[in-house]
């Protein structure tokens, strides 16, 4: 896959403020899917991820948020790095079971 292709990122955060946490999760969900309450998977081009990165830097600029993003790779290289065990918790309707993108194997 070319360097302009889609890459997979794992993003997690620890945020003390409810309102800031909502803003951060809303922004991440524009580009990705929630895996757990504070863990997300994002499939994005370099351009889309750069925009997300910029927004997360802005949202975390005053402290109170620790955000970690891990680039898992592209397409087939990312699939070998992701393994799920069990089912996601679904209580308040906020977290939905996550399905691997088409073409990925479990």
C-alpha positions in Angstrom: 0.0 0.0 0.0 1.3 3.5 -0.8 2.2 6.0 1.9 -0.9 7.9 0.9 -3.1 4.9 1.7 -5.3 4.2 4.7 -3.6 3.5 8.0 -5.0 2.1 11.2 -4.6 4.0 14.5 -5.5 3.0 18.1 -6.3 6.0 20.2 -6.9 6.0 24.0 -7.3 8.7 26.5 -7.5 9.6 30.2 -9.5 12.8 30.7 -10.6 14.2 34.0 -13.3 16.6 32.8 -16.6 15.3 31.6 -17.1 18.1 29.1 -13.6 17.9 27.7 -14.0 14.1 27.5 -17.2 14.5 25.5 -15.5 17.0 23.1 -12.5 14.6 22.6 -14.7 11.5 22.1 -17.0 13.4 19.7 -14.0 14.5 17.6 -12.5 11.0 17.5 -15.8 9.5 16.5 -15.9 11.7 13.4 -13.0 9.7 12.1 -13.2 6.4 13.9 -15.1 3.9 16.0 -15.3 3.3 19.8 -13.9 0.0 21.0 -14.3 0.7 24.7 -15.2 3.7 26.7 -11.8 5.4 26.2 -10.4 3.3 23.3 -11.0 4.0 19.6 -9.9 2.6 16.3 -9.4 5.1 13.4 -8.8 4.1 9.8 -7.6 7.3 8.1 -5.4 8.7 5.4 -2.4 10.8 6.3 -4.4 14.0 5.7 -7.4 12.9 7.8 -5.2 11.7 10.6 -3.2 15.0 10.5 -6.5 16.9 11.0 -7.5 14.7 13.9 -4.0 15.1 15.4 -4.3 18.9 15.1 -7.7 18.9 16.8 -6.6 16.6 19.6 -3.6 18.8 20.3 -5.9 21.8 20.5 -8.4 20.1 22.8 -5.6 18.9 25.1 -3.6 22.1 25.2 -4.7 23.3 28.7 -4.1 20.0 30.5 -6.5 17.6 32.0 -6.2 15.2 29.1 -3.7 12.5 28.3 -4.2 11.1 24.8 -2.2 8.3 23.2 -2.3 7.3 19.5 -0.6 4.2 18.2 -0.1 3.7 14.5 -0.8 0.1 13.9 0.1 0.2 10.2 -1.8 -0.2 6.9 -4.2 -2.8 5.6 -2.7 -6.3 6.0 0.0 -5.1 8.4 -2.5 -3.7 10.8 -4.7 -6.8 10.8 -2.0 -8.9 12.4 -1.8 -6.5 15.3 -5.5 -6.5 16.4 -7.0 -9.3 18.4 -10.3 -9.1 20.3 -11.4 -11.3 23.2 -15.0 -11.4 24.5 -17.7 -8.9 23.7 -17.7 -5.2 24.2 -19.9 -3.9 27.1 -23.2 -2.6 25.9 -25.3 -1.0 28.6 -26.2 2.6 27.9 -26.2 2.2 24.1 -22.9 4.2 23.8 -20.6 1.3 22.9 -21.5 -0.9 20.0 -19.9 -4.2 19.1 -17.0 -3.4 16.7 -16.6 -5.3 13.5 -13.3 -5.6 11.7 -13.3 -3.7 8.4 -14.1 -5.7 5.3 -11.2 -7.9 4.3 -9.7 -8.2 7.7 -9.5 -11.6 9.4 -9.9 -12.4 13.1 
